[in-house]
Amino acid sequence: LAAKLMDGKALAARIRAEVADEVRELGELGLATVLVGDDEASRIYITKKHEAAGEVGIEGRDYHLPADTSEQEVLDLVASLNADDAVDGLLVQLPLPAQIDEARVIRALDPVKDVDGLHPFNAGELLLGRPTHVGATPLGIMALLEEYGVNVEGADAVVVGRSDIVGKPVALLLLHANATVTLCHSRTADLGREARRADVLVVAAGRQGLVSGDDVKEGAVVIDVGINRTPEGLRGDVDPAAAERAAVITPVPGGVGPMTIAMLLKNSVRAARFRRGLLPFPRA
Ligand code: NDP
């Protein structure tokens, strides 16, 4: 194994300790989550988020609605949480069941509480280079790069996956950090060719082993966001053989996953700061 492993667990623990101090300074702080239906992975993520919130003194409120909940019921709950002064951060766990229009629910969130950065206002501010709320996974990836001294300026950064929650926002953060960014997806003509060019390779596709060891450039920085449940445990999107060629690489588990949780807590503090006028939140 040539590559150095990026220890997301250790960095996340440090960030969580900082967040705990910040929560103490701010006093009461609330994070509400809305989960609709019985998706097993979503349930696990929500449980982890609440455990982590509790440990840093954030008051978590876990709303779990049945799979047949109507769109209007979700919109009504979001409206009541928007109006609730004890709720600083608010997220709706995706995916939502088919009868609910996700875009409509996301638009209904108060942007100042939108800790996932999915509301068009926050997504738009990120596009324009004035980030307000940015999702926890992209922020966690940037924090790992910084922690390991990766200079992305001028680097060829290749992102695999173009979701609103990971691929697109991390591509924008890398662009704003002056990388030259290529964004790949399922219709990319030759994924291997793109991956082999990457100085910084971020893979968020949800396909185990999508990027082979040979598709990683010698000395590259590799961030594996993928979480694939297999009988042998959690596996990433990058073949572990990539560690023979990469300079630094994130393990799965223990890389990006813990960072996502830590950055969500940090985003909740940020929401509280915005709401208390300690940080300016731009409004139309
Ligand atoms: P989505 O399913 O929303 O997006 C997957 C993206 O990967 C799409 O843009 C899709 O392309 C692309 N893709 C799929 N197959 C291929 C392929 N064969 N070649 C190239 N691109 C492909 O997933 P998310 O972004 O929500 O999550 C991605 C992965 O990251 C998942 O494994 C998820 O579990 C994990 N994840 C991990 C987190 C963590 O904290 N570690 C947090 C969030 C997600 P197209 O747009 O063309 O369909």
Boltz pocket constraint, residues with backbone or C-beta under 6 A from the ligand:
constraints:
  - pocket:
      binder: B
      contacts: [[A, 137], [A, 160], [A, 161], [A, 162], [A, 163], [A, 164], [A, 165], [A, 166], [A, 167], [A, 184], [A, 185], [A, 186], [A, 187], [A, 188], [A, 191], [A, 203], [A, 204], [A, 205], [A, 206], [A, 207], [A, 210], [A, 224], [A, 225], [A, 226], [A, 227], [A, 228], [A, 256], [A, 257], [A, 258], [A, 260], [A, 261]]
      max_distance: 6.0
